[in-house]
Amino acid sequence: MEIGFIGLGNMGKPMAKNLCKAGYSLIVNDLNREAVAELVAMGAQEAQTPAGLAKNVDVLITMLPNEAIVRQVIMGETGVLQGAAEGLCLIDMSSVSPEFSRQMAANAEKQGLAYMDAPVSGGVKGAEGGRLTIMVGGKESVIQKCRPVLEVLGEKIYEVGAIGSGDAVKMINNMLLAVNMAAAAEAFVLGQKIGLDPQKMLDIIGESSGSSYALQAKMPNFVFKGEFAPGFMIDLQQKDLELAIQSAKKQQVPFFMAALAQQVYSQAQSAGFGREDISAVIKPLENLTKTTVRVCKK
């Protein structure tokens, strides 16, 4: 099986590397020359355009930052649809809206292509270790054909429903992550100001009803160390929050917490932290309160 991979960013590059390590024949395309060179050194081939790549593969994975780039890669002048042969399976693993995936699927299916949305959760560490959680929307026959490929990339694969369903779950998941991270930042800054030990707070709350993934993963691995390389960037979290808020508007669902969280992340972006991990949302609050939540390991 020939596999194509477009999008060798923080998440896509380790995912593509795992496919190489698993023995798949891989063709890659990306604007980042260094990332392409790393994959070629592992045995992958390079395609100059998405269209050129699509001519030569059975399964094509896209892992891209936003809807505009996905649209260009799939439908642009040198896009996937310009080169794809009938029967190609197109897997978009980007975080986009359910409506957008349904639009892309409709265009792909007009040309006899199969399509599924398969966004992921687990961050860079999960991508590197092949331990991602993958949320899949699409036809059962398409999912089963592509399952061996997905199993290289993730350890938990959930079939959610029709096309767009995977994106819907991912969108809601990331909204919850955003809110939880913002709340954890406020809680630990308050604890620090009161005089509590951050590590003891984590130990206690981590075993109590206030626990969350944001608390368990982001506080010790990023905030306590003062190391904010992503991870999952604030800019991308903001994009996903906007997807959820727009979906809520269409469904006429009040979305108070997400809207408040969006303002918190906007503040972090304005302060210059947009390309840092979402845990850096604590930094404007630290600056405002003249405190830092750090733990020095002895």
Secondary structure, DSSP 8 states (H G I E B T S, - for coil): -EEEEE--STTHHHHHHHHHHTT-EEEEE-S-HHHHHHHHHTT-EE-SSHHHHHTT-SEEEE--SSHHHHHHHHHSTTSHHHH--TT-EEEE-S---HHHHHHHHHHHHHTT-EEEE--EESHHHHHHHT-EEEEEES-HHHHHHHHHHHHHHEEEEEEEESTTHHHHHHHHHHHHHHHHHHHHHHHHHHHHHHT--HHHHHHHHTTSTT--HIIIIIIIIIITTT----SSBHHHHHHHHHHHHHHHHHHT---HHHHHHHHHHHHHHHTT-TTSBGGGGHHHHHHHHT--------
